[in-house]
Amino acid sequence: MGAGAGKGGIIRGLSFPASCSREFHPSSLQYSNAGGGGERVLWLTIKALASLHAKSIKRKQKPLHVFIYTGDHGVAPDEILRRAEAHFAVNLTNLPMPLSFVFVRGRQWLEAPRYPVLTMVGQSLGSILLAFVCLGDFLPDVFFDTTGCAFTYPVAALLGRCRIAAYVHYPTISTVR
């Protein structure tokens, strides 16, 4: 199931089958039930992948397995899904594809209070460290980033030899705390 296991499919423009896809979503890594706009993109991406998965199975192509990295230790996957369904009004029950959560350590590397000086530099370097942690146990065919941690892309592409799909939203700089 590693990067060499097959060619990955990204929502449009690439062909299936993909053996696995992993979502890198810092909001999910930090607070998978935070309810932010980037998180909505995460769950809608999951729904789109589920639809494509169902079509690929009908064509007898390789099934897709989606993994979501999360730092929400102590929150059950079904609770994360239930909260996402309630907040975003998206149906995530009975998905036609396997969906798994990978609980990782290191989300503190993304949090602004950790870097009182050069905050964005620290968070960017922290995202690189976190990408190493996330890819360390498993290399997906497709690495999705739904929040714009662009410094993870070279790690996923060069080290993991993954295809990259990204929803990049702005602003990178925000005064919201």
C-alpha positions in Angstrom: 0.0 0.0 0.0 3.0 2.3 -0.1 3.8 4.9 -2.7 4.9 2.2 -5.2 1.8 0.2 -4.8 -0.2 2.0 -7.5 -0.9 5.2 -9.1 -3.1 7.5 -7.1 -6.2 9.3 -8.3 -7.0 12.8 -7.3 -10.6 14.0 -7.5 -10.4 15.1 -11.2 -7.7 14.8 -13.8 -5.9 11.7 -12.6 -7.0 8.1 -13.1 -7.9 5.6 -10.5 -7.1 3.2 -8.9 -5.4 4.6 -5.9 -4.7 2.2 -3.1 -4.6 4.8 -0.4 -4.9 8.5 0.3 -4.1 10.4 3.4 -5.5 13.8 4.3 -3.1 16.2 6.0 -5.3 18.7 7.7 -3.8 20.7 10.5 -7.2 21.7 11.9 -7.9 18.0 12.1 -4.5 17.5 13.6 -5.2 20.2 16.1 -8.9 20.0 16.7 -10.8 17.7 14.4 -14.1 19.1 15.5 -13.1 22.8 15.4 -15.6 23.6 12.6 -13.4 25.8 10.4 -13.7 26.4 6.7 -10.7 24.3 5.8 -12.2 21.5 7.8 -15.4 21.7 5.7 -13.2 21.3 2.7 -11.7 18.2 4.3 -15.1 16.5 4.8 -16.4 17.5 1.4 -13.3 16.0 -0.1 -14.0 12.8 1.8 -17.5 12.8 0.3 -16.1 13.4 -3.2 -13.6 10.6 -2.8 -16.3 8.3 -1.5 -18.4 9.0 -4.7 -15.4 8.3 -6.9 -14.6 5.2 -4.9 -18.1 3.8 -5.5 -17.7 4.4 -9.3 -14.3 2.8 -9.4 -15.6 -0.3 -7.6 -18.3 -0.6 -10.2 -15.6 -0.6 -12.9 -13.7 -3.3 -10.9 -10.8 -1.0 -10.2 -8.7 -1.1 -7.1 -10.5 0.2 -4.0 -9.5 3.4 -2.2 -8.7 3.6 1.5 -8.6 7.1 3.0 -6.6 7.9 6.2 -7.0 11.1 8.1 -4.2 12.3 10.4 -5.5 13.7 13.7 -4.0 15.0 16.9 -7.2 14.6 18.8 -6.1 11.8 21.1 -9.0 10.6 23.2 -11.7 11.4 20.7 -13.2 8.4 19.1 -13.4 8.4 15.2 -17.1 8.0 15.3 -17.4 11.1 17.5 -15.2 13.1 15.1 -17.5 12.0 12.2 -20.6 12.7 14.2 -19.4 16.3 15.0 -18.4 16.9 11.4 -21.9 15.7 10.2 -23.7 17.9 12.7 -21.6 21.0 12.1 -21.3 20.8 8.3 -24.5 19.0 7.4 -22.6 16.4 5.4 -23.5 12.7 5.6 -20.5 10.7 6.6 -22.2 7.5 7.7 -22.0 4.4 5.6 -19.3 5.6 3.3 -18.6 3.1 0.6 -14.9 3.1 1.3 -12.7 2.5 4.3 -11.9 5.6 6.3 -9.4 5.4 9.1 -8.0 7.9 11.5 -4.3 8.0 12.3 -3.6 9.5 15.7 -0.3 11.4 15.6 1.8 13.3 18.1 3.4 16.7 17.4 0.5 19.0 16.7 2.0 21.5 19.2 4.6 22.2 16.5 1.9 24.0 14.5 0.5 26.2 17.3 1.4 29.9 17.3 2.0 30.3 21.1 5.0 27.9 20.8 6.8 30.5 18.7 6.6 34.0 20.3 9.2 35.2 17.7 9.2 34.4 14.0 5.9 32.6 14.5 5.3 31.8 10.8 8.9 30.5 10.4 8.4 28.3 13.4 5.1 27.0 12.3 6.4 26.3 8.8 9.4 24.3 10.2 6.9 22.6 12.6 4.8 21.5 9.7 7.8 19.9 8.1 8.5 18.0 11.3 4.9 16.9 11.5 4.9 15.7 7.9 7.9 13.5 8.7 6.0 12.1 11.6 2.8 11.5 9.5 4.6 9.9 6.6 7.0 7.9 8.9 4.6 5.0 9.4 3.0 4.8 6.0 3.5 6.3 2.5 0.2 7.0 0.7 -0.2 7.3 -3.1 -1.9 10.7 -2.7 -1.2 13.2 0.0 -4.0 15.7 0.3 -3.5 19.0 2.2 -6.7 20.9 2.8 -5.3 23.9 4.8 -2.2 25.1 3.0 0.8 23.8 4.9 2.9 24.2 1.8 6.1 23.2 3.4 4.7 19.6 3.7 4.6 19.2 0.0 8.3 18.7 -0.7 8.4 16.2 2.2 5.5 14.2 0.8 6.7 14.5 -2.8 10.4 13.9 -2.4 10.6 11.6 0.7 7.3 9.9 0.3 7.1 10.0 -3.5 3.4 10.9 -3.2 1.2 12.8 -5.5 0.1 16.0 -4.0 -3.4 17.4 -4.0 -4.0 20.6 -2.1 -6.7 23.1 -1.2 -4.7 26.2 -0.4 -6.6 29.1 1.1 -5.5 32.5 2.2 -4.6 34.4 4.2 -1.5 32.6 5.5 -1.2 35.4 8.0 -4.1 35.9 10.3 -4.8 38.0 13.4 -7.3 35.4 14.7 -6.1 33.7 17.9 
